Amino acid sequence: MQGIRTERTVITLVSAGDAGDLRTYYLRNVDHLGPWEPLRSEDYHSAAAWKDRARDFAGEALRGVAYRYVARLEDGGEIIAVANFTNVVRGVFLACHLGYSIDREMQGRNIMFEVLDALIPHVFQTYGLHRVMANYLPENARSAQLLQRLGFEVEGRARDYLKINGKWRDHVLTARIDDPDGGVRREDG
Ligand SMILES: CC(C)(COP(=O)(O)OP(=O)(O)OC[C@H]1O[C@@H](n2cnc3c(N)ncnc32)[C@H](O)[C@@H]1OP(=O)(O)O)[C@@H](O)C(=O)NCCC(=O)NCCS
């Protein structure tokens, strides 16, 4: 399997063949992800829905409107994390939104950081983007910490920004710019 390899993971763009693994990942993490995601319809996780969705995701990457990635610990292993670069706008903006999650069991090991630390420069270089925007619920301390370590800067707070888990919720807005002199804030300074 081709892909981006980090110390502990192999990361690939979603293809139609990932439908089953994506379904398994999201079903395994329904409770873990629920507080941070929109309410889902009853048939959202049916095998047919995931088959269509994975095919659509692959098509979006071909059209250059969204790039969705999955990470595994080894080729052919189960999906342990996802990172979605969506809402790609070109022209003078060259920007997109970033959303991500990691399997509940894999939290607290720096793996999400490892995946995004590899993917963000890849997305800047491969697709010629300039700005990645990531927004989080004020109480999502893990997400806040992760974004800060990845070099995202807080740009403001938006009221009633997204309907999460059934409620319009304020979000903290952050962005990372493709800045050759800036970038990741590492622990060693
Ligand atoms: C947000 C989310 C991806 C963060 O995952 P995470 O595992 O905390 O993120 P990281 O990969 O940065 O790992 C940091 C953790 O690894 C630990 N760690 C281990 N080795 C480390 C190292 N060398 N350097 C830094 N941290 C290290 C840290 O201590 C920290 O764990 P702790 O908070 O328990 O102390 C995860 O909580 C998640 O999937 N949440 C649900 C979905 C979600 O909220 N998505 C984002 C919506 S905005």
The ligand as a Gaussian input file, in Angstrom:
#p B3LYP/6-31G(d) Opt

LIG

0 1
 C       -8.536000      15.534000      19.910000
 C       -7.774000      14.206000      19.857000
 C       -7.468000      13.849000      18.420000
 C       -6.455000      14.394000      20.646000
 O       -5.776000      13.143000      20.733000
 P       -4.469000      12.984000      21.652000
 O       -4.089000      11.576000      21.677000
 O       -4.710000      13.682000      22.942000
 O       -3.426000      13.878000      20.818000
 P       -1.852000      13.763000      20.651000
 O       -1.503000      12.829000      19.554000
 O       -1.359000      15.177000      20.541000
 O       -1.311000      13.140000      21.966000
 C       -1.139000      13.938000      23.120000
 C       -1.103000      13.002000      24.271000
 O        0.014000      12.124000      24.103000
 C        0.837000      12.176000      25.276000
 N        2.209000      11.997000      24.791000
 C        2.829000      10.810000      24.750000
 N        4.085000      10.979000      24.258000
 C        4.212000      12.289000      23.962000
 C        5.257000      13.074000      23.406000
 N        6.425000      12.532000      23.049000
 N        5.055000      14.387000      23.199000
 C        3.861000      14.960000      23.531000
 N        2.843000      14.258000      24.077000
 C        3.012000      12.937000      24.283000
 C        0.533000      13.499000      25.919000
 O        0.833000      13.457000      27.272000
 C       -0.944000      13.620000      25.633000
 O       -1.697000      12.777000      26.478000
 P       -2.460000      13.310000      27.785000
 O       -3.332000      14.444000      27.330000
 O       -3.213000      12.114000      28.263000
 O       -1.354000      13.780000      28.660000
 C       -8.569000      13.058000      20.536000
 O       -8.839000      13.415000      21.855000
 C       -9.899000      12.748000      19.825000
 O       -9.948000      11.997000      18.856000
 N      -11.004000      13.324000      20.361000
 C      -12.351000      13.115000      19.813000
 C      -12.527000      13.788000      18.473000
 C      -12.181000      15.254000      18.517000
 O      -12.325000      15.930000      19.518000
 N      -11.695000      15.760000      17.375000
 C      -11.324000      17.164000      17.235000
 C      -12.503000      18.027000      17.044000
 S      -11.999000      19.737000      17.004000

